[in-house]
Amino acid sequence: MQLQHIVTICLAGAAAAEYRYAIDRASCRGAMYDKVKHYVEVSQRQSQLVVDRFGPYLEDPDFRPNDRIMAAFRTNFPNDDISTVRNVHGVYEQITRYTYYDVDVRTDESYRDKRDGKDLRLSTSGTLTDASPLGLKEIFCNADHIIKDESRNEKNIHWFDTAQMVPVVDGDPLLSLKDPTSNSVTLVTKDSRSWTKDQGWPEHAPGVIAFHPRILKAYVDKNTRFDSDRLNRALSPTLLDGIKRAHPRLRDFKPVHILRTPEFTMLQEMTHMIVTVETDDDDGGYRLPDGIALFALMVDLIENYKYEVDEEGKLIRIH
C-alpha cells in the first residue's frame, strides 16, 4: 500500500474533528509531567515549521521550499511530487491541532464517561466509516494502568487495561513496559488494535501513548532534550566514538542519531496515533512515523540552527 493511500484515508475526516491530549498525573509526577508536556510541544512546534513551509507551496507552486528542504524531503519520503507533499503536510497539520487537556484521567468520572478516542475509524477495506467530534489521546509514564486480572476464563488473558478498558493478552508488546529490563521506549495502543477480531473498541476508550518508566526517568534525570547543547554534542566526534566503543551493536550510529531525543520519539508516536495503517513501501524498509519525525528534525536544523544532514547522517554547517 502506497504512502499516498495511507495518509489520504487517515485525513479524510480531519476537518470535522477536535484533537486533545491529556497526561496522566499518577504516573507522570512532578518534573516528569512538565517534561512530557514539553516533548509534545516541541513535536508540535517542529510540525508547525513543516506546515508553514509547505502550506504556501500547496497553494501556489511558485512558493516551493528551498532546495535543502526539498532534498531532506526526498531523503525521508518516496518522492516529492505534489500529491505526496500534500499528504505528508496533512499529517503534520493534524499533529499541530492537538490541544492540551488539563484533567485527571483516572479520577475525573465525568471526563471518563464523556471521553471518546475514535477520531477516525477505518473499515478493513481502508475506507472512512466514522468520524467522532473528539480525538483524545492519553499519555502515561509507565504501564501501571495495566493490572493483573485473574477473573477471566481465557487461558491466555491475565491482564486488563484500565485506561482503555480492554483485556490484554499474555505476550502483548504492551506488557514489555512492565519489564524493568526491557528496552522498549514507548508503545501506542488505539482503536485499530482491538484485542480480538470480534470485539469492538470500547465507546469511551482513548488512544494511549505509554513510556517505559526506566527509560523515561533516565531522560528526565539527564535532562535529555533537543536544543543547542544537544546539537553540540552531536557534532563531537569524541562522543560518537565513545558511543560506538561502549555499544558495539551501534557501530552504524550516526551524528544525527544523537538528536533522536524524547521529542523525536513523541513525534513518532503521535504519527502512529494518526496513521492507522503501518506499512512498508514497494522498495521495503520504509516507515512513515520515522520519516515524519526525522524530516521535522531536519527542517528545524536547517531553519533554526543552520545545519543540514547529509546522506551519511553527518551534520553539515550551512554557510
Secondary structure as UniProt FT lines:
FT   HELIX           3..11
FT   TURN            12..13
FT   HELIX           14..16
FT   STRAND          18..23
FT   TURN            25..27
FT   HELIX           31..59
FT   HELIX           61..63
FT   HELIX           67..76
FT   HELIX           82..96
FT   STRAND          99..100
FT   TURN            105..107
FT   HELIX           109..114
FT   STRAND          121..122
FT   TURN            124..125
FT   STRAND          128..130
FT   STRAND          134..140
FT   TURN            144..145
FT   STRAND          146..148
FT   TURN            155..156
FT   STRAND          157..161
FT   TURN            162..165
FT   STRAND          166..169
FT   TURN            170..171
FT   HELIX           173..178
FT   TURN            180..181
FT   STRAND          186..189
FT   TURN            191..192
FT   TURN            203..204
FT   STRAND          207..211
FT   HELIX           213..221
FT   TURN            222..223
FT   HELIX           228..234
FT   HELIX           237..246
FT   HELIX           248..250
FT   TURN            251..252
FT   HELIX           255..259
FT   HELIX           262..274
FT   TURN            282..283
FT   HELIX           288..300
FT   HELIX           301..305
FT   STRAND          307..309
FT   TURN            311..312
FT   STRAND          315..317
//
